[in-house]
Amino acid sequence: MKFIRSVIDEMKIVTWPSKKQLRKDTLVVIETSIIFAVMFGVMDWAIQSVFKLVIR
């Protein structure tokens, strides 16, 4: 019971982001994920192309 009470007390102290901030942060995460996916895709394609040239 002591643990549950301390969790409840801590949750009262937490400051939650506003809807506007949450939306902004979510968009940053999505944009960053897309950028990294494209970057890794291009790098993968380039490395495969180099290996194909070396093997032939």
PDB file of N, CA, C and O in Angstrom:
ATOM      1  N   MET A   1       0.817  -1.204   0.000  1.00  0.00           N
ATOM      2  CA  MET A   1       0.000   0.000   0.000  1.00  0.00           C
ATOM      3  C   MET A   1       0.852   1.255   0.000  1.00  0.00           C
ATOM      4  O   MET A   1       0.491   2.255  -0.621  1.00  0.00           O
ATOM      5  N   LYS A   2       1.973   1.210   0.688  1.00  0.00           N
ATOM      6  CA  LYS A   2       2.828   2.374   0.753  1.00  0.00           C
ATOM      7  C   LYS A   2       3.333   2.743  -0.648  1.00  0.00           C
ATOM      8  O   LYS A   2       3.413   3.919  -1.003  1.00  0.00           O
ATOM      9  N   PHE A   3       3.669   1.716  -1.431  1.00  0.00           N
ATOM     10  CA  PHE A   3       4.148   1.965  -2.787  1.00  0.00           C
ATOM     11  C   PHE A   3       3.080   2.659  -3.625  1.00  0.00           C
ATOM     12  O   PHE A   3       3.377   3.621  -4.333  1.00  0.00           O
ATOM     13  N   ILE A   4       1.851   2.184  -3.553  1.00  0.00           N
ATOM     14  CA  ILE A   4       0.756   2.766  -4.335  1.00  0.00           C
ATOM     15  C   ILE A   4       0.519   4.211  -3.918  1.00  0.00           C
ATOM     16  O   ILE A   4       0.295   5.073  -4.768  1.00  0.00           O
ATOM     17  N   ARG A   5       0.564   4.478  -2.641  1.00  0.00           N
ATOM     18  CA  ARG A   5       0.393   5.864  -2.173  1.00  0.00           C
ATOM     19  C   ARG A   5       1.499   6.770  -2.693  1.00  0.00           C
ATOM     20  O   ARG A   5       1.242   7.904  -3.097  1.00  0.00           O
ATOM     21  N   SER A   6       2.731   6.268  -2.683  1.00  0.00           N
ATOM     22  CA  SER A   6       3.837   7.096  -3.178  1.00  0.00           C
ATOM     23  C   SER A   6       3.716   7.326  -4.686  1.00  0.00           C
ATOM     24  O   SER A   6       4.073   8.395  -5.181  1.00  0.00           O
ATOM     25  N   VAL A   7       3.221   6.339  -5.407  1.00  0.00           N
ATOM     26  CA  VAL A   7       3.000   6.520  -6.846  1.00  0.00           C
ATOM     27  C   VAL A   7       1.930   7.578  -7.079  1.00  0.00           C
ATOM     28  O   VAL A   7       2.098   8.449  -7.933  1.00  0.00           O
ATOM     29  N   ILE A   8       0.860   7.516  -6.349  1.00  0.00           N
ATOM     30  CA  ILE A   8      -0.215   8.507  -6.483  1.00  0.00           C
ATOM     31  C   ILE A   8       0.303   9.900  -6.155  1.00  0.00           C
ATOM     32  O   ILE A   8      -0.013  10.858  -6.860  1.00  0.00           O
ATOM     33  N   ASP A   9       1.092  10.024  -5.096  1.00  0.00           N
ATOM     34  CA  ASP A   9       1.676  11.320  -4.735  1.00  0.00           C
ATOM     35  C   ASP A   9       2.584  11.850  -5.833  1.00  0.00           C
ATOM     36  O   ASP A   9       2.555  13.041  -6.144  1.00  0.00           O
ATOM     37  N   GLU A  10       3.386  10.978  -6.421  1.00  0.00           N
ATOM     38  CA  GLU A  10       4.286  11.405  -7.499  1.00  0.00           C
ATOM     39  C   GLU A  10       3.497  11.827  -8.741  1.00  0.00           C
ATOM     40  O   GLU A  10       3.864  12.794  -9.409  1.00  0.00           O
ATOM     41  N   MET A  11       2.424  11.112  -9.050  1.00  0.00           N
ATOM     42  CA  MET A  11       1.622  11.446 -10.232  1.00  0.00           C
ATOM     43  C   MET A  11       0.941  12.808 -10.078  1.00  0.00           C
ATOM     44  O   MET A  11       0.650  13.464 -11.079  1.00  0.00           O
ATOM     45  N   LYS A  12       0.688  13.236  -8.860  1.00  0.00           N
ATOM     46  CA  LYS A  12       0.111  14.558  -8.631  1.00  0.00           C
ATOM     47  C   LYS A  12       1.123  15.662  -8.912  1.00  0.00           C
ATOM     48  O   LYS A  12       0.741  16.786  -9.236  1.00  0.00           O
ATOM     49  N   ILE A  13       2.412  15.348  -8.790  1.00  0.00           N
ATOM     50  CA  ILE A  13       3.472  16.332  -9.005  1.00  0.00           C
ATOM     51  C   ILE A  13       3.805  16.487 -10.495  1.00  0.00           C
ATOM     52  O   ILE A  13       4.295  17.533 -10.920  1.00  0.00           O
ATOM     53  N   VAL A  14       3.540  15.453 -11.272  1.00  0.00           N
ATOM     54  CA  VAL A  14       3.898  15.449 -12.699  1.00  0.00           C
ATOM     55  C   VAL A  14       3.210  16.600 -13.421  1.00  0.00           C
ATOM     56  O   VAL A  14       2.026  16.861 -13.210  1.00  0.00           O
ATOM     57  N   THR A  15       3.967  17.282 -14.274  1.00  0.00           N
ATOM     58  CA  THR A  15       3.373  18.316 -15.127  1.00  0.00           C
ATOM     59  C   THR A  15       3.225  17.738 -16.527  1.00  0.00           C
ATOM     60  O   THR A  15       4.210  17.356 -17.158  1.00  0.00           O
ATOM     61  N   TRP A  16       2.002  17.676 -17.002  1.00  0.00           N
ATOM     62  CA  TRP A  16       1.711  17.099 -18.303  1.00  0.00           C
ATOM     63  C   TRP A  16       1.752  18.190 -19.362  1.00  0.00           C
ATOM     64  O   TRP A  16       1.390  19.334 -19.087  1.00  0.00           O
ATOM     65  N   PRO A  17       2.192  17.847 -20.579  1.00  0.00           N
ATOM     66  CA  PRO A  17       2.264  18.858 -21.640  1.00  0.00           C
ATOM     67  C   PRO A  17       0.867  19.256 -22.107  1.00  0.00           C
ATOM     68  O   PRO A  17      -0.096  18.499 -21.983  1.00  0.00           O
ATOM     69  N   SER A  18       0.793  20.462 -22.645  1.00  0.00           N
ATOM     70  CA  SER A  18      -0.477  20.913 -23.201  1.00  0.00           C
ATOM     71  C   SER A  18      -0.722  20.186 -24.529  1.00  0.00           C
ATOM     72  O   SER A  18       0.178  19.543 -25.068  1.00  0.00           O
ATOM     73  N   LYS A  19      -1.948  20.295 -25.046  1.00  0.00           N
ATOM     74  CA  LYS A  19      -2.255  19.649 -26.318  1.00  0.00           C
ATOM     75  C   LYS A  19      -1.386  20.201 -27.435  1.00  0.00           C
ATOM     76  O   LYS A  19      -0.938  19.461 -28.310  1.00  0.00           O
ATOM     77  N   LYS A  20      -1.151  21.505 -27.398  1.00  0.00           N
ATOM     78  CA  LYS A  20      -0.327  22.134 -28.430  1.00  0.00           C
ATOM     79  C   LYS A  20       1.110  21.608 -28.373  1.00  0.00           C
ATOM     80  O   LYS A  20       1.690  21.285 -29.410  1.00  0.00           O
ATOM     81  N   GLN A  21       1.680  21.522 -27.186  1.00  0.00           N
ATOM     82  CA  GLN A  21       3.050  21.024 -27.038  1.00  0.00           C
ATOM     83  C   GLN A  21       3.132  19.545 -27.404  1.00  0.00           C
ATOM     84  O   GLN A  21       4.096  19.113 -28.036  1.00  0.00           O
ATOM     85  N   LEU A  22       2.128  18.774 -27.013  1.00  0.00           N
ATOM     86  CA  LEU A  22       2.101  17.351 -27.332  1.00  0.00           C
ATOM     87  C   LEU A  22       2.047  17.141 -28.836  1.00  0.00           C
ATOM     88  O   LEU A  22       2.747  16.278 -29.366  1.00  0.00           O
ATOM     89  N   ARG A  23       1.225  17.918 -29.530  1.00  0.00           N
ATOM     90  CA  ARG A  23       1.113  17.833 -30.987  1.00  0.00           C
ATOM     91  C   ARG A  23       2.450  18.192 -31.643  1.00  0.00           C
ATOM     92  O   ARG A  23       2.892  17.520 -32.574  1.00  0.00           O
ATOM     93  N   LYS A  24       3.079  19.246 -31.154  1.00  0.00           N
ATOM     94  CA  LYS A  24       4.365  19.682 -31.703  1.00  0.00           C
ATOM     95  C   LYS A  24       5.432  18.603 -31.505  1.00  0.00           C
ATOM     96  O   LYS A  24       6.166  18.279 -32.439  1.00  0.00           O
ATOM     97  N   ASP A  25       5.518  18.056 -30.312  1.00  0.00           N
ATOM     98  CA  ASP A  25       6.509  17.016 -30.024  1.00  0.00           C
ATOM     99  C   ASP A  25       6.261  15.759 -30.863  1.00  0.00           C
ATOM    100  O   ASP A  25       7.204  15.130 -31.342  1.00  0.00           O
ATOM    101  N   THR A  26       4.991  15.400 -31.036  1.00  0.00           N
ATOM    102  CA  THR A  26       4.646  14.232 -31.842  1.00  0.00           C
ATOM    103  C   THR A  26       5.073  14.431 -33.290  1.00  0.00           C
ATOM    104  O   THR A  26       5.611  13.513 -33.909  1.00  0.00           O
ATOM    105  N   LEU A  27       4.838  15.619 -33.834  1.00  0.00           N
ATOM    106  CA  LEU A  27       5.249  15.903 -35.206  1.00  0.00           C
ATOM    107  C   LEU A  27       6.769  15.852 -35.362  1.00  0.00           C
ATOM    108  O   LEU A  27       7.278  15.386 -36.381  1.00  0.00           O
ATOM    109  N   VAL A  28       7.483  16.327 -34.358  1.00  0.00           N
ATOM    110  CA  VAL A  28       8.947  16.265 -34.416  1.00  0.00           C
ATOM    111  C   VAL A  28       9.410  14.805 -34.454  1.00  0.00           C
ATOM    112  O   VAL A  28      10.315  14.464 -35.214  1.00  0.00           O
ATOM    113  N   VAL A  29       8.802  13.956 -33.649  1.00  0.00           N
ATOM    114  CA  VAL A  29       9.169  12.544 -33.629  1.00  0.00           C
ATOM    115  C   VAL A  29       8.863  11.891 -34.973  1.00  0.00           C
ATOM    116  O   VAL A  29       9.684  11.134 -35.490  1.00  0.00           O
ATOM    117  N   ILE A  30       7.692  12.175 -35.546  1.00  0.00           N
ATOM    118  CA  ILE A  30       7.320  11.594 -36.838  1.00  0.00           C
ATOM    119  C   ILE A  30       8.253  12.074 -37.938  1.00  0.00           C
ATOM    120  O   ILE A  30       8.716  11.272 -38.749  1.00  0.00           O
ATOM    121  N   GLU A  31       8.534  13.378 -37.977  1.00  0.00           N
ATOM    122  CA  GLU A  31       9.435  13.925 -38.992  1.00  0.00           C
ATOM    123  C   GLU A  31      10.830  13.329 -38.877  1.00  0.00           C
ATOM    124  O   GLU A  31      11.438  12.966 -39.883  1.00  0.00           O
ATOM    125  N   THR A  32      11.335  13.227 -37.658  1.00  0.00           N
ATOM    126  CA  THR A  32      12.659  12.656 -37.452  1.00  0.00           C
ATOM    127  C   THR A  32      12.697  11.196 -37.882  1.00  0.00           C
ATOM    128  O   THR A  32      13.677  10.750 -38.480  1.00  0.00           O
ATOM    129  N   SER A  33      11.647  10.455 -37.585  1.00  0.00           N
ATOM    130  CA  SER A  33      11.579   9.046 -37.984  1.00  0.00           C
ATOM    131  C   SER A  33      11.593   8.909 -39.493  1.00  0.00           C
ATOM    132  O   SER A  33      12.275   8.035 -40.027  1.00  0.00           O
ATOM    133  N   ILE A  34      10.851   9.759 -40.188  1.00  0.00           N
ATOM    134  CA  ILE A  34      10.812   9.714 -41.650  1.00  0.00           C
ATOM    135  C   ILE A  34      12.176  10.069 -42.233  1.00  0.00           C
ATOM    136  O   ILE A  34      12.646   9.410 -43.160  1.00  0.00           O
ATOM    137  N   ILE A  35      12.809  11.103 -41.697  1.00  0.00           N
ATOM    138  CA  ILE A  35      14.129  11.509 -42.190  1.00  0.00           C
ATOM    139  C   ILE A  35      15.141  10.378 -42.022  1.00  0.00           C
ATOM    140  O   ILE A  35      15.897  10.077 -42.945  1.00  0.00           O
ATOM    141  N   PHE A  36      15.154   9.749 -40.840  1.00  0.00           N
ATOM    142  CA  PHE A  36      16.088   8.646 -40.624  1.00  0.00           C
ATOM    143  C   PHE A  36      15.766   7.451 -41.510  1.00  0.00           C
ATOM    144  O   PHE A  36      16.684   6.795 -42.001  1.00  0.00           O
ATOM    145  N   ALA A  37      14.486   7.150 -41.730  1.00  0.00           N
ATOM    146  CA  ALA A  37      14.106   6.031 -42.591  1.00  0.00           C
ATOM    147  C   ALA A  37      14.601   6.273 -44.018  1.00  0.00           C
ATOM    148  O   ALA A  37      15.142   5.367 -44.651  1.00  0.00           O
ATOM    149  N   VAL A  38      14.416   7.485 -44.519  1.00  0.00           N
ATOM    150  CA  VAL A  38      14.889   7.813 -45.870  1.00  0.00           C
ATOM    151  C   VAL A  38      16.409   7.744 -45.922  1.00  0.00           C
ATOM    152  O   VAL A  38      16.977   7.185 -46.861  1.00  0.00           O
ATOM    153  N   MET A  39      17.067   8.310 -44.917  1.00  0.00           N
ATOM    154  CA  MET A  39      18.528   8.309 -44.887  1.00  0.00           C
ATOM    155  C   MET A  39      19.076   6.879 -44.876  1.00  0.00           C
ATOM    156  O   MET A  39      19.995   6.565 -45.632  1.00  0.00           O
ATOM    157  N   PHE A  40      18.525   6.023 -44.034  1.00  0.00           N
ATOM    158  CA  PHE A  40      18.996   4.639 -43.980  1.00  0.00           C
ATOM    159  C   PHE A  40      18.661   3.885 -45.258  1.00  0.00           C
ATOM    160  O   PHE A  40      19.435   3.032 -45.692  1.00  0.00           O
ATOM    161  N   GLY A  41      17.516   4.189 -45.867  1.00  0.00           N
ATOM    162  CA  GLY A  41      17.164   3.568 -47.143  1.00  0.00           C
ATOM    163  C   GLY A  41      18.149   3.932 -48.240  1.00  0.00           C
ATOM    164  O   GLY A  41      18.570   3.070 -49.011  1.00  0.00           O
ATOM    165  N   VAL A  42      18.517   5.201 -48.313  1.00  0.00           N
ATOM    166  CA  VAL A  42      19.484   5.651 -49.321  1.00  0.00           C
ATOM    167  C   VAL A  42      20.853   5.024 -49.055  1.00  0.00           C
ATOM    168  O   VAL A  42      21.523   4.571 -49.982  1.00  0.00           O
ATOM    169  N   MET A  43      21.262   5.001 -47.796  1.00  0.00           N
ATOM    170  CA  MET A  43      22.554   4.396 -47.459  1.00  0.00           C
ATOM    171  C   MET A  43      22.555   2.903 -47.797  1.00  0.00           C
ATOM    172  O   MET A  43      23.550   2.397 -48.315  1.00  0.00           O
ATOM    173  N   ASP A  44      21.482   2.203 -47.521  1.00  0.00           N
ATOM    174  CA  ASP A  44      21.373   0.784 -47.829  1.00  0.00           C
ATOM    175  C   ASP A  44      21.459   0.556 -49.327  1.00  0.00           C
ATOM    176  O   ASP A  44      22.160  -0.346 -49.785  1.00  0.00           O
ATOM    177  N   TRP A  45      20.747   1.371 -50.089  1.00  0.00           N
ATOM    178  CA  TRP A  45      20.771   1.255 -51.548  1.00  0.00           C
ATOM    179  C   TRP A  45      22.187   1.498 -52.081  1.00  0.00           C
ATOM    180  O   TRP A  45      22.660   0.766 -52.950  1.00  0.00           O
ATOM    181  N   ALA A  46      22.858   2.525 -51.559  1.00  0.00           N
ATOM    182  CA  ALA A  46      24.211   2.852 -52.017  1.00  0.00           C
ATOM    183  C   ALA A  46      25.189   1.724 -51.689  1.00  0.00           C
ATOM    184  O   ALA A  46      26.008   1.352 -52.530  1.00  0.00           O
ATOM    185  N   ILE A  47      25.111   1.187 -50.494  1.00  0.00           N
ATOM    186  CA  ILE A  47      26.020   0.100 -50.110  1.00  0.00           C
ATOM    187  C   ILE A  47      25.762  -1.137 -50.956  1.00  0.00           C
ATOM    188  O   ILE A  47      26.709  -1.802 -51.376  1.00  0.00           O
ATOM    189  N   GLN A  48      24.503  -1.456 -51.212  1.00  0.00           N
ATOM    190  CA  GLN A  48      24.186  -2.599 -52.062  1.00  0.00           C
ATOM    191  C   GLN A  48      24.722  -2.399 -53.473  1.00  0.00           C
ATOM    192  O   GLN A  48      25.242  -3.335 -54.080  1.00  0.00           O
ATOM    193  N   SER A  49      24.598  -1.194 -53.992  1.00  0.00           N
ATOM    194  CA  SER A  49      25.103  -0.895 -55.337  1.00  0.00           C
ATOM    195  C   SER A  49      26.618  -1.081 -55.406  1.00  0.00           C
ATOM    196  O   SER A  49      27.135  -1.651 -56.366  1.00  0.00           O
ATOM    197  N   VAL A  50      27.319  -0.602 -54.393  1.00  0.00           N
ATOM    198  CA  VAL A  50      28.777  -0.752 -54.364  1.00  0.00           C
ATOM    199  C   VAL A  50      29.152  -2.229 -54.303  1.00  0.00           C
ATOM    200  O   VAL A  50      30.051  -2.671 -55.018  1.00  0.00           O
ATOM    201  N   PHE A  51      28.474  -2.990 -53.458  1.00  0.00           N
ATOM    202  CA  PHE A  51      28.781  -4.424 -53.360  1.00  0.00           C
ATOM    203  C   PHE A  51      28.495  -5.157 -54.661  1.00  0.00           C
ATOM    204  O   PHE A  51      29.247  -6.054 -55.043  1.00  0.00           O
ATOM    205  N   LYS A  52      27.426  -4.791 -55.342  1.00  0.00           N
ATOM    206  CA  LYS A  52      27.112  -5.419 -56.630  1.00  0.00           C
ATOM    207  C   LYS A  52      28.200  -5.122 -57.655  1.00  0.00           C
ATOM    208  O   LYS A  52      28.560  -5.995 -58.445  1.00  0.00           O
ATOM    209  N   LEU A  53      28.729  -3.898 -57.652  1.00  0.00           N
ATOM    210  CA  LEU A  53      29.806  -3.544 -58.572  1.00  0.00           C
ATOM    211  C   LEU A  53      31.091  -4.310 -58.236  1.00  0.00           C
ATOM    212  O   LEU A  53      31.811  -4.743 -59.135  1.00  0.00           O
ATOM    213  N   VAL A  54      31.371  -4.474 -56.952  1.00  0.00           N
ATOM    214  CA  VAL A  54      32.582  -5.181 -56.531  1.00  0.00           C
ATOM    215  C   VAL A  54      32.480  -6.662 -56.871  1.00  0.00           C
ATOM    216  O   VAL A  54      33.458  -7.261 -57.320  1.00  0.00           O
ATOM    217  N   ILE A  55      31.321  -7.253 -56.665  1.00  0.00           N
ATOM    218  CA  ILE A  55      31.136  -8.691 -56.906  1.00  0.00           C
ATOM    219  C   ILE A  55      31.213  -9.011 -58.396  1.00  0.00           C
ATOM    220  O   ILE A  55      31.749 -10.056 -58.766  1.00  0.00           O
ATOM    221  N   ARG A  56      30.697  -8.147 -59.253  1.00  0.00           N
ATOM    222  CA  ARG A  56      30.722  -8.409 -60.702  1.00  0.00           C
ATOM    223  C   ARG A  56      32.041  -8.169 -61.266  1.00  0.00           C
ATOM    224  O   ARG A  56      32.238  -8.340 -62.469  1.00  0.00           O
TER     225      ARG A  56
END
